[in-house]
């Protein structure tokens, strides 16, 4: 039998060499031949696929040799930066250039293989840049046991305000630097950035790989860069309230906060809180210095928890999204999904903002240390997209900022967020009125009482009271230990003086 004819949709049964008594019998033979041919082709394709995978995982040197050779032919002198050549700012940021004219400032890098990317994989670097050439920036990707890097051009996405921050004659803009990988394995161990393709770099960031796993937490909080101080009772109320609503892990990026060590340590020891140092990258005046690092901090938080959190909540210490119909966030978002009924798939859920100004008359009948109970006079709910707070799906968001997902992982696939109706929940923002006197008077005159937070008072108040008592006990214990140490020190000094006089 000639198998070449088996691929043709028409078969002349009379030309077959077999003795066919019936047309049905001949058709069955042809079908079996076709199936056998498809089966053999499938085995061939599958076998070659296995061979490719075997080469990919076992032939480490051949995976990227061609690409690396192509990309380093013009820069054969490039060598991995050593520790003495790495330049840092405030012990946290790395930068490329001289201390007076730094052009690239970065702090962390992550491997990105999210399912939505398909077979495309990237290294994401977080930071800022100024005065780079029109040709853009370049990534040097360093692999273990290979002295030369793979060089590729970086893709830049603005992650903060487009007008940037000016320092002297330089305009710094916050960026996400993306370096495309040609292979999945092996992974680069470090990445450097340069303005000119063949320049040696003073940056050498380790590449972190978020491990694919089922989410450990349904909701995790990422706080923008924090500075100054916040009264301890208010911090305790904030973290206890959000934990009551369903948040089980909190991330704070600390830019030299004061008076928070004890309360931070308490929640770190409880396993609720992670604190990351985040000193300013630039010597900008006022709050601009810490704020300039917010985009990098928020995206560092999101990338570290790509697979650990089902949803990321970006929120400040003076804000709480308070449900008006439900007792926790899980029930609230399940309700939102049921009402939406899958009509609009989204990257996140946005909740409109209402001001509860702390300089308006408080309710003296409520516990003074509970802001959410004392301050219940509020403004009208802000308009759509006017400073909302959001739950964001980290597997669908390329870059997050203070209010919602700033850049989707797949543009034009889904909206940035679904605006949840104020009848379901509102972001309560407890702040001082920092607007003009006329604007504040307008807010105050139009304000009205909102008792939604009182729904949670019976559960929240004892939690806060117990924690404040524990913190006070710890403080007293530490003071007692310090007094004992001072006594011991004095006794040692007296004893040493006695021995000296005896001689």
C-alpha positions in Angstrom: 0.0 0.0 0.0 1.3 3.5 -0.9 1.0 5.6 2.2 1.6 8.8 0.2 -2.0 8.5 -1.1 -3.4 8.4 2.4 -3.1 12.1 2.9 -5.4 12.9 0.0 -9.0 13.5 0.9 -10.1 11.5 -2.1 -9.1 7.9 -2.5 -9.8 5.7 -5.5 -10.8 2.4 -3.9 -10.5 0.5 -7.1 -6.7 1.2 -7.2 -6.1 -0.4 -3.8 -4.2 -3.7 -4.0 -6.4 -5.3 -1.4 -9.4 -7.5 -2.4 -12.3 -5.5 -1.2 -15.6 -7.3 -1.3 -17.6 -4.2 -0.2 -17.1 -0.5 -0.4 -17.6 -0.2 3.4 -14.7 -2.6 4.1 -12.4 -0.5 1.9 -13.4 2.7 3.6 -12.5 1.2 7.0 -9.0 0.2 5.7 -8.4 3.8 4.5 -9.5 5.3 7.8 -7.1 3.0 9.7 -4.3 4.0 7.4 -5.0 7.7 8.0 -5.2 7.2 11.7 -1.9 5.2 11.7 -0.2 8.0 9.7 -1.5 10.7 12.2 -0.3 8.6 15.1 3.2 8.2 13.6 3.4 12.0 12.9 2.3 12.7 16.5 5.0 10.4 17.8 7.6 12.2 15.7 6.5 15.7 16.8 6.3 14.6 20.5 9.7 12.9 20.3 11.3 16.0 18.9 9.6 18.2 21.6 11.1 15.9 24.3 14.5 16.2 22.6 14.2 20.0 22.6 13.2 20.0 26.3 16.0 17.7 27.1 18.5 19.9 25.4 17.0 23.0 27.1 17.4 21.5 30.6 20.6 19.6 30.2 22.6 21.6 27.7 23.1 24.7 29.8 25.8 26.3 27.6 23.9 25.9 24.3 20.7 27.7 25.5 21.9 31.2 25.1 25.3 30.9 23.5 24.1 32.1 20.1 22.1 35.0 21.5 24.8 36.0 23.9 27.4 35.9 21.2 25.3 38.0 18.9 24.7 40.6 21.7 28.2 40.8 23.0 30.2 40.7 19.8 30.4 44.5 19.8 31.3 44.6 23.5 33.8 41.8 24.2 35.4 43.7 27.0 32.3 43.6 29.3 32.9 42.0 32.7 30.7 41.5 35.7 31.0 44.5 38.1 32.8 43.6 41.3 31.8 44.7 44.8 34.2 47.6 44.9 32.8 49.1 41.7 29.1 49.0 42.8 27.9 52.5 43.7 25.2 53.0 46.3 23.0 55.7 47.7 21.9 55.6 51.4 23.0 52.0 51.5 19.9 50.9 49.6 19.8 52.2 46.0 22.4 51.4 43.4 23.2 53.9 40.7 25.1 54.2 37.4 27.3 57.4 36.9 29.2 59.7 39.2 27.8 60.9 42.4 27.2 64.4 40.9 25.6 63.2 37.6 23.9 59.8 38.3 21.6 58.9 35.5 20.1 55.5 36.6 19.0 54.7 40.2 17.5 51.2 41.0 16.8 49.1 44.0 15.4 45.7 43.1 14.9 43.2 40.2 12.5 40.3 39.6 12.0 37.4 37.2 8.5 37.7 35.6 6.9 34.5 34.2 3.3 35.2 34.9 0.9 32.9 33.1 -0.7 35.8 31.1 2.7 36.3 29.4 2.6 32.9 27.8 6.1 31.9 26.8 7.5 35.4 27.1 9.7 36.0 30.2 11.2 39.2 31.5 13.4 40.7 34.2 11.7 43.7 35.8 13.9 46.4 37.4 12.5 49.1 39.6 13.9 52.6 39.9 14.3 55.9 38.1 16.5 57.6 35.5 17.5 61.0 34.1 19.5 62.3 31.1 19.9 59.0 29.3 20.6 59.0 25.6 17.9 58.9 22.9 18.8 55.3 22.1 17.5 54.3 25.5 19.0 52.1 28.2 20.5 48.6 28.0 20.4 45.6 30.2 23.4 43.4 31.0 22.1 40.0 32.1 24.6 38.0 34.1 24.6 34.2 34.4 26.4 32.0 36.8 29.7 30.6 35.5 29.7 32.9 32.5 32.0 35.9 32.5 30.2 37.8 29.7 26.6 39.1 29.8 23.7 38.8 27.5 23.0 42.4 26.3 19.5 43.6 25.4 17.8 46.9 25.1 15.5 47.8 28.0 11.8 48.6 27.6 10.9 51.6 29.7 7.5 52.3 31.3 6.8 55.4 33.4 5.4 54.3 36.8 5.0 57.7 38.6 4.1 61.2 37.6 5.1 62.0 34.1 6.5 65.4 35.0 9.0 63.7 37.3 11.1 65.3 40.0 13.7 67.9 39.3 17.0 68.0 41.2 19.2 70.8 39.9 19.4 70.6 36.1 18.4 66.9 36.0 14.8 65.7 35.7 14.3 62.3 37.3 11.4 60.1 36.2 10.2 56.9 37.9 10.4 53.9 35.6 9.9 50.2 35.3 12.8 48.8 33.2 12.0 45.5 31.5 14.6 43.2 30.0 13.3 40.5 27.7 14.8 37.0 28.0 15.3 34.7 25.1 15.1 31.5 27.2 13.3 30.3 30.3 16.3 28.4 31.6 18.9 29.1 33.0 17.8 32.3 34.7 20.2 35.3 35.1 21.5 35.7 38.6 22.1 39.5 38.3 21.3 42.4 36.1 23.0 45.7 35.4 21.8 48.8 33.5 23.7 51.2 31.4 23.0 54.2 29.2 25.4 53.1 26.4 25.3 49.5 25.2 29.0 48.8 25.8 29.6 50.8 29.0 30.7 49.0 32.1 28.1 49.3 34.8 28.3 50.2 38.5 25.0 48.4 39.1 24.7 44.7 40.0 21.3 43.8 41.3 20.4 40.2 42.3 17.4 38.8 40.4 14.6 37.6 42.7 12.3 34.8 41.5 8.8 34.8 43.0 7.9 31.1 43.3 4.7 29.9 41.7 2.4 28.7 44.4 -1.2 28.9 45.5 -1.9 32.2 47.3 -0.9 32.1 51.0 -3.1 35.1 51.7 -6.3 36.3 50.2 -5.5 39.9 50.8 -2.1 41.6 51.5 -1.5 45.3 52.1 1.2 47.4 50.4 1.7 50.8 52.0 3.5 53.5 50.0 6.8 54.8 51.3 6.1 56.0 54.9 7.9 58.8 56.7 7.4 61.0 59.8 5.3 59.4 62.5 1.8 58.3 63.3 0.3 58.0 66.8 0.7 54.4 68.0 -3.0 54.0 68.9 -4.0 55.0 65.4 -1.6 52.6 63.8 -2.9 49.8 66.1 -6.5 50.7 65.2 -5.7 50.7 61.5 -3.9 47.4 61.4 -6.4 45.7 63.7 -9.4 47.0 61.7 -8.0 45.8 58.3 -7.1 42.4 59.9 -10.7 42.2 61.2 -11.9 42.8 57.6 -9.7 40.0 56.2 -6.2 41.3 55.5 -3.6 38.9 56.9 -0.3 40.4 55.9 1.0 44.0 55.8 4.1 45.5 54.1 5.5 48.9 55.2 8.4 50.6 53.4 10.0 52.7 56.1 11.7 56.0 55.1 13.1 56.9 58.5 9.8 56.9 60.5 10.1 57.9 64.1 8.6 56.4 67.3 7.4 53.2 65.5 10.0 50.6 66.5 8.1 49.0 69.4 4.8 48.7 67.6 6.5 47.5 64.4 8.4 44.8 66.3 5.2 43.7 68.1 3.4 43.0 64.8 6.5 41.6 63.1 6.7 39.0 66.0 3.0 38.2 65.5 3.7 37.4 61.8 1.4 40.1 60.5 3.9 42.8 59.4 7.0 43.1 57.2 9.1 46.3 57.3 11.5 47.2 54.5 14.0 50.1 54.8 13.4 52.6 52.0 15.6 55.7 52.5 15.2 58.5 49.9 17.1 58.1 46.7 17.6 61.8 46.1 18.0 64.8 48.4 14.8 66.4 47.4 13.2 69.0 49.7 10.2 68.2 52.0 8.2 65.1 51.4 9.3 64.8 47.7 12.4 62.8 48.8 10.5 59.9 50.3 7.6 60.1 47.9 10.0 59.7 44.9 10.6 56.2 46.0 6.9 55.2 46.4 6.4 53.8 42.9 9.5 51.5 43.3 8.3 50.5 46.8 4.8 49.6 45.8 5.9 47.6 42.8 8.6 45.9 44.9 5.8 44.8 47.2 3.6 43.6 44.4 6.4 41.7 42.7 7.6 40.0 45.9 4.0 38.7 46.4 2.9 37.9 42.8 1.8 34.4 43.8 1.5 34.9 47.6 -1.5 37.3 47.5 -4.7 36.8 45.6 -5.3 40.5 45.7 -3.0 43.4 46.7 -4.6 46.3 48.6 -2.7 49.6 48.2 -3.6 51.9 51.1 -2.3 54.5 53.6 -2.3 54.5 57.4 -5.1 57.0 57.5 -7.4 55.0 55.1 -9.8 52.1 55.5 -12.2 50.6 52.9 -15.2 50.0 55.1 -18.0 47.7 53.8 -21.5 49.0 54.3 -23.4 45.7 53.8 -20.9 43.0 54.7 -18.6 42.1 57.6 -15.4 41.3 55.7 -13.8 41.8 52.3 -14.3 38.2 51.1 -18.1 38.5 51.5 -18.0 42.0 50.0 -16.1 41.0 46.8 -18.1 37.8 46.4 -21.2 40.0 46.3 -19.6 42.4 43.8 -18.7 39.5 41.6 -22.3 38.1 41.8 -23.8 41.4 40.9 -21.4 41.9 38.1 -22.1 38.3 37.0 -18.9 38.1 34.9 -20.0 40.9 32.6 -16.8 42.9 33.1 -13.6 41.1 33.9 -11.2 43.5 35.7 -7.7 43.8 37.0 -9.0 45.2 40.3 -11.8 46.7 42.4 -11.9 50.4 43.0 -13.6 52.1 46.0 -14.4 55.8 45.9 -13.0 58.2 48.5 -14.8 60.2 51.2 -13.0 62.6 53.6 -13.6 62.2 57.3 -11.7 65.4 58.3 -10.1 65.2 61.8 -10.3 68.9 62.3 -14.1 68.7 62.3 -15.9 68.3 65.6 -15.3 64.8 67.0 -17.8 62.7 68.9 -16.7 62.9 72.5 -18.9 60.0 73.4 -16.6 57.5 71.6 -13.2 56.2 72.8 -10.7 59.0 72.0 -8.1 56.6 70.6 -10.4 55.2 67.9 -10.3 57.6 65.0 -12.8 55.6 63.0 -15.4 56.0 65.8 -14.6 59.6 66.9 -14.5 61.1 63.4 -17.7 60.3 61.6 -18.6 63.5 59.8 -17.8 63.1 56.2 -17.7 64.8 52.8 -19.6 63.6 49.7 -18.1 60.6 47.9 -15.6 61.7 45.4 -16.1 61.3 41.7 -15.1 58.2 39.7 -11.3 57.8 39.4 -10.7 60.7 41.9 -8.2 59.2 44.3 -9.9 55.8 44.8 -8.3 52.9 46.7 -8.2 49.5 45.0 -7.7 45.8 45.4 -5.4 44.7 42.5 -4.8 41.3 41.0 -1.0 41.1 40.9 -1.0 38.5 38.1 -2.6 41.0 35.7 -0.9 44.2 36.7 2.4 45.4 35.2 2.8 48.5 37.5 0.7 49.6 40.5 0.6 53.0 42.1 -1.2 54.7 45.0 -4.7 54.4 43.6 -5.1 51.5 41.2 -3.2 49.4 38.7 -1.3 52.0 36.7 -0.3 49.7 33.7 -2.0 46.4 32.9 0.2 43.4 32.0 -1.8 43.0 28.8 -2.9 46.4 27.4 -6.5 46.7 26.2 -7.4 43.3 27.5 -9.3 44.4 30.6 -10.2 47.7 32.4 -7.9 48.9 35.1 -10.5 48.4 37.8 -14.2 48.0 38.4 -15.7 50.9 40.3 -17.7 49.5 43.2 -20.8 51.4 44.1 -20.7 53.5 47.3 -23.7 51.6 48.6 -21.4 48.6 48.9 -18.3 50.2 50.4 -16.4 53.5 50.6 -12.8 54.4 51.3 -12.8 56.3 54.6 -10.0 58.8 54.5 -9.2 60.3 58.0 -7.1 63.4 57.4 -6.8 67.0 58.2 -8.3 69.4 55.7 -5.3 70.7 53.8 -7.2 72.6 51.1 -7.8 76.4 51.1 -9.9 77.9 53.8 -12.7 78.5 51.4 -12.6 74.9 50.2 -12.4 73.5 53.7 -15.4 75.6 54.8 -17.3 74.3 51.8 -16.5 70.7 52.9 -17.4 71.4 56.5 -20.7 73.1 55.7 -21.7 70.2 53.5 -20.5 67.4 55.9 -22.9 64.9 57.4 -22.7 62.1 59.9 -21.9 58.6 58.7 -22.1 55.8 61.3 -21.0 52.9 59.2 -17.8 52.4 61.2 -19.9 51.9 64.4 -21.0 48.5 63.0 -17.5 47.2 63.8 -17.0 48.9 67.2 -17.8 45.8 69.3 -15.3 43.7 67.5 -12.6 46.4 67.0 -12.5 48.1 70.4 -11.4 45.1 72.5 -8.7 44.1 69.9 -7.2 47.6 70.1 -7.5 47.8 73.9 -5.7 44.4 74.4 -2.9 45.4 72.0 -2.3 48.8 73.6 -2.2 47.1 77.0 0.4 44.6 75.7 2.5 47.3 74.2 2.4 49.2 77.5 3.5 46.1 79.4 6.4 45.6 77.0 7.4 49.2 77.3 7.4 49.0 81.1 9.3 45.7 81.0 12.0 47.3 78.7 12.3 50.3 81.0 12.7 48.0 84.0 15.4 46.0 82.1 17.2 49.3 81.3 17.1 50.3 84.9 18.5 47.0 86.0 21.3 47.3 83.4 22.1 50.8 84.7 22.3 49.5 88.3 24.6 46.7 87.2 26.8 49.2 85.3 27.0 51.5 88.3 28.0 48.5 90.6 30.7 47.4 88.2 32.1 51.0 88.1 32.1 51.2 91.9 33.8 47.8 92.2 36.4 48.7 89.6 37.1 52.0 91.5 37.5 50.1 94.7 40.0 47.7 93.2 41.9 50.6 91.7 42.1 52.4 95.1 43.1 49.1 96.8 46.2 48.9 94.7 
